């Protein structure tokens, strides 16, 4: 649910801002001060964070140790998404004067934290026989997609941001599949 909110508000923001060029701009430009209806994009980020907190909380409750620990990374990332929506890209709120904005700090740090914890999930899953296929899938997609975009994509952040969002979506659906759809007893999810 949390990523779907983002994927609904993103096209609306793109339609309202025909000037946006994915080859030049970052997605955050849609929520910048001066963008048409910037509040839609920013509200999408905030709601994505709120639903991400709910999702992460459920992960912490449902998963056995050590997998539940990884839910804290998602929880932290979701909180950071909220702050990315609160502090627009071109707002003059600085963490370090004239160097690091709150927006950039929360964007980079949140992305790094979520990336690290998804990598930890993927590695843990590859070592667990019941999750091995999902772990390998996540590792392959997680490394090849950004590499292809970096090598052959335009020199902007938008393709990387979309690939990153897609990887988060893939990870969450693989997790949901095992918790709800696979028919496996959740007590066995952390055991190899």
C-alpha positions as CSV (number, residue, x, y, z in Angstrom):
1,X,0.0,0.0,0.0
2,X,2.8,2.5,0.9
3,X,4.5,2.4,-2.5
4,X,1.2,2.4,-4.3
5,X,0.3,5.9,-2.8
6,X,3.5,7.2,-4.4
7,X,2.8,5.6,-7.7
8,X,-0.6,7.2,-7.8
9,X,0.4,10.7,-6.8
10,X,3.5,10.7,-9.1
11,X,1.5,10.5,-12.4
12,X,-0.9,13.2,-11.1
13,X,2.1,15.5,-10.4
14,X,3.6,14.7,-13.8
15,X,0.4,15.7,-15.5
16,X,0.2,18.9,-13.6
17,X,3.8,19.8,-14.4
18,X,4.4,19.4,-18.2
19,X,7.8,21.1,-17.9
20,X,9.2,18.1,-16.1
21,X,11.8,16.3,-18.1
22,X,13.0,13.0,-16.6
23,X,16.4,13.5,-18.4
24,X,17.1,16.6,-16.5
25,X,15.1,16.7,-13.3
26,X,14.8,14.7,-10.1
27,X,11.4,13.6,-8.9
28,X,11.7,16.0,-5.9
29,X,11.4,18.9,-8.4
30,X,7.7,18.0,-8.6
31,X,7.3,18.9,-4.9
32,X,9.6,22.0,-5.0
33,X,8.4,25.4,-4.2
34,X,7.0,26.9,-7.4
35,X,5.9,23.6,-9.0
36,X,2.3,23.3,-10.0
37,X,0.3,21.8,-7.1
38,X,3.5,20.8,-5.4
39,X,1.5,19.8,-2.3
40,X,0.2,16.7,-4.2
41,X,3.7,15.2,-4.7
42,X,4.7,16.1,-1.1
43,X,1.5,14.7,0.4
44,X,2.2,11.6,-1.6
45,X,5.6,11.3,0.0
46,X,4.2,12.0,3.5
47,X,1.4,9.4,3.0
48,X,3.9,6.9,1.6
49,X,5.9,7.4,4.9
50,X,2.8,7.0,7.1
51,X,1.8,3.8,5.4
52,X,5.4,2.7,5.4
53,X,5.4,3.1,9.2
54,X,2.3,1.0,9.5
55,X,3.9,-1.7,7.2
56,X,7.2,-1.7,9.1
57,X,5.3,-1.9,12.4
58,X,3.5,-5.0,11.1
59,X,6.8,-6.5,10.0
60,X,8.2,-6.0,13.5
61,X,5.2,-7.8,15.0
62,X,5.0,-10.7,12.4
63,X,8.5,-11.7,11.7
64,X,10.8,-13.9,13.9
65,X,14.2,-12.8,15.0
66,X,16.5,-11.8,13.2
67,X,14.2,-10.8,10.4
68,X,12.1,-8.5,12.6
69,X,15.2,-6.4,13.3
70,X,15.3,-5.5,9.6
71,X,11.9,-3.9,10.0
72,X,13.6,-1.1,11.9
73,X,15.4,0.0,8.7
74,X,12.1,0.2,6.9
75,X,10.6,2.1,9.9
76,X,13.4,4.6,9.8
77,X,13.2,5.0,6.0
78,X,9.5,5.6,6.3
79,X,9.9,8.4,8.8
80,X,12.6,10.0,6.6
81,X,10.1,9.9,3.6
82,X,7.7,12.0,5.7
83,X,10.4,14.6,6.2
84,X,11.3,14.6,2.5
85,X,7.7,15.6,1.9
86,X,7.7,18.2,4.6
87,X,10.9,19.9,3.4
88,X,10.6,20.6,-0.3
89,X,13.7,20.3,-2.5
90,X,14.3,24.1,-2.9
91,X,13.2,25.2,0.6
92,X,15.9,27.1,2.5
93,X,16.0,24.8,5.6
94,X,19.6,23.9,6.2
95,X,21.2,21.3,8.4
96,X,24.6,22.7,7.6
97,X,24.3,26.4,6.4
98,X,24.6,26.7,2.6
99,X,25.8,23.1,2.3
100,X,23.2,20.5,3.3
101,X,19.5,21.0,3.3
102,X,17.1,19.0,5.4
103,X,15.6,17.7,2.2
104,X,18.9,16.4,0.9
105,X,19.8,14.9,4.3
106,X,16.6,13.0,4.7
107,X,16.6,11.9,1.0
108,X,20.1,10.5,1.0
109,X,20.1,9.1,4.5
110,X,16.7,7.5,4.2
111,X,17.6,6.0,0.8
112,X,20.9,4.6,2.2
113,X,19.2,3.1,5.3
114,X,16.4,1.4,3.2
115,X,18.9,0.2,0.7
116,X,21.1,-1.3,3.4
117,X,18.2,-3.1,5.1
118,X,16.8,-4.5,1.8
119,X,20.3,-5.8,1.0
120,X,20.4,-7.4,4.5
121,X,17.0,-9.0,3.8
122,X,18.2,-10.3,0.4
123,X,21.4,-11.7,1.9
124,X,19.5,-13.4,4.8
125,X,17.0,-14.8,2.4
126,X,19.7,-16.3,0.1
127,X,21.0,-18.2,3.2
128,X,17.6,-19.5,4.1
129,X,16.4,-22.4,1.9
130,X,12.7,-21.4,2.0
131,X,13.5,-17.8,0.9
132,X,16.5,-18.5,-1.4
133,X,14.7,-17.8,-4.7
134,X,13.3,-14.5,-3.4
135,X,16.7,-13.5,-2.0
136,X,18.5,-14.2,-5.3
137,X,15.7,-12.4,-7.3
138,X,16.0,-9.4,-5.0
139,X,19.8,-9.3,-5.3
140,X,19.8,-9.7,-9.1
141,X,17.2,-7.0,-9.6
142,X,18.7,-4.8,-6.9
143,X,22.1,-4.8,-8.5
144,X,21.4,-5.1,-12.2
145,X,18.6,-2.5,-12.5
146,X,20.6,0.5,-11.1
147,X,23.7,-0.6,-13.0
148,X,21.8,-0.7,-16.3
149,X,20.2,2.7,-15.6
150,X,23.6,4.2,-14.6
151,X,25.3,2.9,-17.7
152,X,22.6,3.5,-20.3
153,X,20.1,6.0,-18.8
154,X,20.0,9.7,-18.9
155,X,22.2,11.7,-16.5
156,X,19.5,12.6,-14.1
157,X,18.2,11.2,-10.8
158,X,14.7,10.3,-12.0
159,X,15.5,6.8,-13.5
160,X,17.5,5.9,-10.3
161,X,14.6,7.1,-8.1
162,X,12.1,5.0,-10.0
163,X,14.3,1.9,-10.0
164,X,14.8,2.4,-6.2
165,X,11.1,2.7,-5.7
166,X,10.5,-0.4,-7.8
167,X,13.0,-2.4,-5.7
168,X,11.3,-1.4,-2.5
169,X,8.0,-2.5,-4.1
170,X,9.5,-5.8,-5.1
171,X,10.9,-6.4,-1.6
172,X,7.6,-5.6,0.1
173,X,5.6,-7.9,-2.2
174,X,8.1,-10.7,-1.8
175,X,7.7,-10.2,2.0
176,X,3.9,-10.1,1.8
177,X,3.9,-13.2,-0.4
178,X,5.6,-15.2,2.4
179,X,3.6,-13.7,5.2
180,X,0.2,-14.1,3.5
181,X,0.1,-15.9,0.2
182,X,2.6,-18.7,0.4
183,X,0.7,-20.8,2.8
184,X,3.8,-21.3,4.9
185,X,3.6,-21.1,8.7
186,X,5.1,-17.8,9.6
187,X,6.9,-19.4,12.5
188,X,9.1,-21.1,9.9
189,X,9.9,-18.0,8.0
190,X,13.1,-17.3,9.9
191,X,14.3,-20.9,10.1
192,X,16.5,-22.6,7.5
